[in-house]
Amino acid sequence: MFFNSDNIKAICKRVAFFVCHSFCLTLHIMKTLTINIPEETDEKEVKMAVAAILFDKGVLSSGHAAEFANVSKREFIENVGKYGVSIFGETAEDLKAEFGK
């Protein structure tokens, strides 16, 4: 094959396309956990509590935690504080130490 500037440009475009799409692809491999809860237990509350814990530990992003809890990202962020989790990553003790109560 004779290489001229047009051939090289075409090859570079294909390589750039391949590299970008190869490295931009993100795979999320998740495990499945099944738990049995009493019938009277609010499933949404359990999902939010677990999502809050996983978010707090850095296992899930706020978006993935919201998806796990089956709520919008906005709803998750607005309510995660009810479970003792800060969206800013600081605990109450951290803030007290920094600002002196």
SEDO-410200 format. One record per atom (N, C-alpha, C): atom name; residue number from 0; x, y, z. Coordinates in steps of 0.2 Angstrom, whole numbers, plus 5000, padded with zeros to 4 digits. Layout:
REM residues N
[r "CA", NUM, [X, Y, Z]]
...
REM end
This chain:
REM residues 101
[r "N", 0, [5004, 4994, 5000]]
[r "CA", 0, [5000, 5000, 5000]]
[r "C", 0, [5004, 5006, 5000]]
[r "N", 1, [5003, 5011, 4996]]
[r "CA", 1, [5006, 5017, 4995]]
[r "C", 1, [5004, 5022, 5001]]
[r "N", 2, [5008, 5025, 5005]]
[r "CA", 2, [5006, 5029, 5010]]
[r "C", 2, [5007, 5037, 5008]]
[r "N", 3, [5001, 5040, 5007]]
[r "CA", 3, [5002, 5047, 5006]]
[r "C", 3, [4998, 5051, 5012]]
[r "N", 4, [4998, 5057, 5012]]
[r "CA", 4, [4995, 5061, 5017]]
[r "C", 4, [4988, 5059, 5018]]
[r "N", 5, [4984, 5058, 5013]]
[r "CA", 5, [4977, 5056, 5014]]
[r "C", 5, [4976, 5049, 5017]]
[r "N", 6, [4980, 5045, 5015]]
[r "CA", 6, [4980, 5038, 5018]]
[r "C", 6, [4982, 5038, 5026]]
[r "N", 7, [4987, 5042, 5027]]
[r "CA", 7, [4989, 5043, 5034]]
[r "C", 7, [4984, 5046, 5038]]
[r "N", 8, [4981, 5051, 5036]]
[r "CA", 8, [4975, 5055, 5039]]
[r "C", 8, [4970, 5050, 5041]]
[r "N", 9, [4968, 5046, 5036]]
[r "CA", 9, [4962, 5041, 5037]]
[r "C", 9, [4964, 5036, 5042]]
[r "N", 10, [4970, 5034, 5042]]
[r "CA", 10, [4972, 5029, 5047]]
[r "C", 10, [4973, 5032, 5054]]
[r "N", 11, [4975, 5038, 5054]]
[r "CA", 11, [4975, 5041, 5061]]
[r "C", 11, [4968, 5042, 5064]]
[r "N", 12, [4963, 5044, 5059]]
[r "CA", 12, [4956, 5045, 5062]]
[r "C", 12, [4954, 5038, 5064]]
[r "N", 13, [4955, 5033, 5061]]
[r "CA", 13, [4953, 5026, 5063]]
[r "C", 13, [4956, 5024, 5070]]
[r "N", 14, [4962, 5026, 5070]]
[r "CA", 14, [4966, 5024, 5076]]
[r "C", 14, [4963, 5028, 5082]]
[r "N", 15, [4963, 5035, 5081]]
[r "CA", 15, [4960, 5039, 5086]]
[r "C", 15, [4953, 5037, 5088]]
[r "N", 16, [4949, 5035, 5083]]
[r "CA", 16, [4942, 5033, 5085]]
[r "C", 16, [4942, 5027, 5089]]
[r "N", 17, [4947, 5022, 5087]]
[r "CA", 17, [4947, 5016, 5091]]
[r "C", 17, [4950, 5017, 5098]]
[r "N", 18, [4955, 5021, 5099]]
[r "CA", 18, [4958, 5022, 5105]]
[r "C", 18, [4953, 5026, 5110]]
[r "N", 19, [4950, 5031, 5107]]
[r "CA", 19, [4945, 5034, 5111]]
[r "C", 19, [4939, 5030, 5113]]
[r "N", 20, [4936, 5026, 5109]]
[r "CA", 20, [4931, 5022, 5111]]
[r "C", 20, [4933, 5016, 5115]]
[r "N", 21, [4939, 5014, 5114]]
[r "CA", 21, [4942, 5008, 5118]]
[r "C", 21, [4943, 5011, 5126]]
[r "N", 22, [4945, 5016, 5127]]
[r "CA", 22, [4947, 5019, 5133]]
[r "C", 22, [4941, 5023, 5137]]
[r "N", 23, [4936, 5025, 5133]]
[r "CA", 23, [4931, 5028, 5136]]
[r "C", 23, [4925, 5024, 5138]]
[r "N", 24, [4926, 5017, 5136]]
[r "CA", 24, [4921, 5013, 5138]]
[r "C", 24, [4922, 5011, 5145]]
[r "N", 25, [4917, 5011, 5149]]
[r "CA", 25, [4917, 5009, 5156]]
[r "C", 25, [4912, 5004, 5158]]
[r "N", 26, [4915, 4998, 5161]]
[r "CA", 26, [4911, 4993, 5163]]
[r "C", 26, [4910, 4993, 5170]]
[r "N", 27, [4904, 4992, 5172]]
[r "CA", 27, [4902, 4991, 5179]]
[r "C", 27, [4900, 4984, 5180]]
[r "N", 28, [4904, 4981, 5184]]
[r "CA", 28, [4903, 4974, 5186]]
[r "C", 28, [4900, 4974, 5193]]
[r "N", 29, [4894, 4972, 5194]]
[r "CA", 29, [4891, 4972, 5200]]
[r "C", 29, [4889, 4965, 5203]]
[r "N", 30, [4889, 4964, 5209]]
[r "CA", 30, [4887, 4958, 5212]]
[r "C", 30, [4879, 4959, 5214]]
[r "N", 31, [4876, 4953, 5214]]
[r "CA", 31, [4869, 4953, 5216]]
[r "C", 31, [4868, 4951, 5223]]
[r "N", 32, [4864, 4954, 5227]]
[r "CA", 32, [4863, 4952, 5234]]
[r "C", 32, [4855, 4952, 5235]]
[r "N", 33, [4853, 4947, 5238]]
[r "CA", 33, [4846, 4946, 5239]]
[r "C", 33, [4845, 4946, 5247]]
[r "N", 34, [4841, 4950, 5249]]
[r "CA", 34, [4839, 4950, 5257]]
[r "C", 34, [4832, 4949, 5258]]
[r "N", 35, [4830, 4946, 5263]]
[r "CA", 35, [4823, 4945, 5265]]
[r "C", 35, [4822, 4950, 5270]]
[r "N", 36, [4817, 4954, 5269]]
[r "CA", 36, [4815, 4958, 5275]]
[r "C", 36, [4807, 4957, 5276]]
[r "N", 37, [4805, 4959, 5282]]
[r "CA", 37, [4798, 4958, 5284]]
[r "C", 37, [4794, 4962, 5280]]
[r "N", 38, [4788, 4959, 5279]]
[r "CA", 38, [4783, 4962, 5274]]
[r "C", 38, [4781, 4969, 5276]]
[r "N", 39, [4781, 4971, 5282]]
[r "CA", 39, [4779, 4977, 5284]]
[r "C", 39, [4785, 4983, 5284]]
[r "N", 40, [4791, 4980, 5282]]
[r "CA", 40, [4797, 4985, 5281]]
[r "C", 40, [4796, 4988, 5274]]
[r "N", 41, [4797, 4995, 5275]]
[r "CA", 41, [4797, 4999, 5269]]
[r "C", 41, [4803, 4998, 5264]]
[r "N", 42, [4802, 4995, 5259]]
[r "CA", 42, [4808, 4993, 5254]]
[r "C", 42, [4812, 4999, 5252]]
[r "N", 43, [4808, 5005, 5251]]
[r "CA", 43, [4812, 5011, 5249]]
[r "C", 43, [4817, 5013, 5254]]
[r "N", 44, [4815, 5013, 5260]]
[r "CA", 44, [4819, 5015, 5266]]
[r "C", 44, [4825, 5010, 5266]]
[r "N", 45, [4824, 5004, 5265]]
[r "CA", 45, [4830, 4999, 5266]]
[r "C", 45, [4835, 5001, 5260]]
[r "N", 46, [4832, 5002, 5254]]
[r "CA", 46, [4836, 5003, 5248]]
[r "C", 46, [4840, 5010, 5249]]
[r "N", 47, [4837, 5015, 5252]]
[r "CA", 47, [4840, 5021, 5253]]
[r "C", 47, [4845, 5021, 5259]]
[r "N", 48, [4844, 5017, 5264]]
[r "CA", 48, [4849, 5016, 5269]]
[r "C", 48, [4855, 5012, 5267]]
[r "N", 49, [4854, 5007, 5263]]
[r "CA", 49, [4860, 5004, 5260]]
[r "C", 49, [4864, 5008, 5255]]
[r "N", 50, [4860, 5012, 5251]]
[r "CA", 50, [4863, 5016, 5246]]
[r "C", 50, [4867, 5021, 5249]]
[r "N", 51, [4864, 5024, 5255]]
[r "CA", 51, [4868, 5029, 5259]]
[r "C", 51, [4875, 5027, 5261]]
[r "N", 52, [4874, 5021, 5264]]
[r "CA", 52, [4880, 5017, 5267]]
[r "C", 52, [4886, 5016, 5261]]
[r "N", 53, [4883, 5014, 5256]]
[r "CA", 53, [4888, 5012, 5250]]
[r "C", 53, [4891, 5019, 5247]]
[r "N", 54, [4887, 5024, 5247]]
[r "CA", 54, [4889, 5031, 5245]]
[r "C", 54, [4894, 5034, 5250]]
[r "N", 55, [4893, 5033, 5256]]
[r "CA", 55, [4897, 5036, 5262]]
[r "C", 55, [4904, 5032, 5261]]
[r "N", 56, [4904, 5026, 5260]]
[r "CA", 56, [4910, 5022, 5260]]
[r "C", 56, [4914, 5023, 5253]]
[r "N", 57, [4911, 5026, 5248]]
[r "CA", 57, [4914, 5028, 5242]]
[r "C", 57, [4913, 5022, 5237]]
[r "N", 58, [4909, 5017, 5239]]
[r "CA", 58, [4908, 5011, 5234]]
[r "C", 58, [4904, 5013, 5228]]
[r "N", 59, [4899, 5018, 5229]]
[r "CA", 59, [4894, 5020, 5224]]
[r "C", 59, [4895, 5028, 5224]]
[r "N", 60, [4894, 5030, 5218]]
[r "CA", 60, [4894, 5038, 5217]]
[r "C", 60, [4887, 5040, 5219]]
[r "N", 61, [4885, 5046, 5219]]
[r "CA", 61, [4878, 5048, 5221]]
[r "C", 61, [4873, 5046, 5215]]
[r "N", 62, [4876, 5046, 5209]]
[r "CA", 62, [4871, 5044, 5204]]
[r "C", 62, [4870, 5037, 5204]]
[r "N", 63, [4875, 5032, 5205]]
[r "CA", 63, [4874, 5025, 5206]]
[r "C", 63, [4870, 5023, 5212]]
[r "N", 64, [4871, 5027, 5218]]
[r "CA", 64, [4867, 5026, 5224]]
[r "C", 64, [4860, 5027, 5223]]
[r "N", 65, [4859, 5033, 5219]]
[r "CA", 65, [4852, 5035, 5217]]
[r "C", 65, [4848, 5029, 5213]]
[r "N", 66, [4852, 5027, 5208]]
[r "CA", 66, [4849, 5022, 5204]]
[r "C", 66, [4848, 5016, 5208]]
[r "N", 67, [4852, 5014, 5213]]
[r "CA", 67, [4851, 5008, 5217]]
[r "C", 67, [4845, 5009, 5221]]
[r "N", 68, [4844, 5015, 5224]]
[r "CA", 68, [4838, 5016, 5228]]
[r "C", 68, [4832, 5017, 5224]]
[r "N", 69, [4833, 5018, 5217]]
[r "CA", 69, [4827, 5019, 5213]]
[r "C", 69, [4824, 5026, 5214]]
[r "N", 70, [4828, 5031, 5215]]
[r "CA", 70, [4826, 5038, 5216]]
[r "C", 70, [4830, 5042, 5211]]
[r "N", 71, [4828, 5048, 5210]]
[r "CA", 71, [4832, 5053, 5206]]
[r "C", 71, [4838, 5055, 5210]]
[r "N", 72, [4843, 5057, 5206]]
[r "CA", 72, [4850, 5059, 5210]]
[r "C", 72, [4848, 5065, 5214]]
[r "N", 73, [4844, 5069, 5212]]
[r "CA", 73, [4842, 5075, 5216]]
[r "C", 73, [4839, 5073, 5223]]
[r "N", 74, [4834, 5068, 5222]]
[r "CA", 74, [4831, 5065, 5228]]
[r "C", 74, [4836, 5062, 5233]]
[r "N", 75, [4840, 5058, 5230]]
[r "CA", 75, [4845, 5055, 5234]]
[r "C", 75, [4849, 5060, 5238]]
[r "N", 76, [4852, 5065, 5234]]
[r "CA", 76, [4856, 5070, 5238]]
[r "C", 76, [4852, 5074, 5243]]
[r "N", 77, [4846, 5075, 5242]]
[r "CA", 77, [4842, 5079, 5246]]
[r "C", 77, [4840, 5075, 5253]]
[r "N", 78, [4840, 5068, 5252]]
[r "CA", 78, [4838, 5064, 5258]]
[r "C", 78, [4844, 5060, 5261]]
[r "N", 79, [4850, 5060, 5258]]
[r "CA", 79, [4855, 5056, 5261]]
[r "C", 79, [4857, 5058, 5268]]
[r "N", 80, [4856, 5064, 5269]]
[r "CA", 80, [4858, 5067, 5276]]
[r "C", 80, [4854, 5064, 5282]]
[r "N", 81, [4848, 5062, 5280]]
[r "CA", 81, [4843, 5058, 5285]]
[r "C", 81, [4846, 5052, 5288]]
[r "N", 82, [4851, 5049, 5284]]
[r "CA", 82, [4854, 5043, 5286]]
[r "C", 82, [4861, 5044, 5289]]
[r "N", 83, [4863, 5050, 5290]]
[r "CA", 83, [4869, 5052, 5294]]
[r "C", 83, [4875, 5053, 5289]]
[r "N", 84, [4873, 5054, 5282]]
[r "CA", 84, [4879, 5054, 5277]]
[r "C", 84, [4879, 5061, 5274]]
[r "N", 85, [4885, 5064, 5274]]
[r "CA", 85, [4886, 5071, 5271]]
[r "C", 85, [4888, 5070, 5264]]
[r "N", 86, [4885, 5074, 5260]]
[r "CA", 86, [4886, 5074, 5253]]
[r "C", 86, [4893, 5077, 5251]]
[r "N", 87, [4896, 5080, 5257]]
[r "CA", 87, [4902, 5084, 5256]]
[r "C", 87, [4908, 5080, 5258]]
[r "N", 88, [4906, 5074, 5262]]
[r "CA", 88, [4912, 5069, 5264]]
[r "C", 88, [4914, 5071, 5271]]
[r "N", 89, [4912, 5076, 5274]]
[r "CA", 89, [4914, 5077, 5281]]
[r "C", 89, [4909, 5074, 5286]]
[r "N", 90, [4911, 5072, 5291]]
[r "CA", 90, [4907, 5070, 5297]]
[r "C", 90, [4905, 5076, 5301]]
[r "N", 91, [4901, 5075, 5306]]
[r "CA", 91, [4899, 5080, 5311]]
[r "C", 91, [4905, 5081, 5315]]
[r "N", 92, [4909, 5076, 5317]]
[r "CA", 92, [4915, 5077, 5321]]
[r "C", 92, [4920, 5081, 5317]]
[r "N", 93, [4921, 5080, 5310]]
[r "CA", 93, [4926, 5084, 5306]]
[r "C", 93, [4924, 5091, 5307]]
[r "N", 94, [4918, 5093, 5306]]
[r "CA", 94, [4916, 5100, 5306]]
[r "C", 94, [4916, 5103, 5313]]
[r "N", 95, [4915, 5099, 5318]]
[r "CA", 95, [4916, 5102, 5325]]
[r "C", 95, [4923, 5103, 5326]]
[r "N", 96, [4928, 5099, 5324]]
[r "CA", 96, [4935, 5100, 5325]]
[r "C", 96, [4937, 5106, 5321]]
[r "N", 97, [4935, 5106, 5315]]
[r "CA", 97, [4937, 5112, 5311]]
[r "C", 97, [4935, 5119, 5313]]
[r "N", 98, [4928, 5119, 5315]]
[r "CA", 98, [4925, 5125, 5316]]
[r "C", 98, [4924, 5127, 5324]]
[r "N", 99, [4926, 5122, 5328]]
[r "CA", 99, [4926, 5123, 5335]]
[r "C", 99, [4919, 5123, 5338]]
[r "N", 100, [4914, 5119, 5335]]
[r "CA", 100, [4907, 5118, 5337]]
[r "C", 100, [4903, 5123, 5334]]
REM end
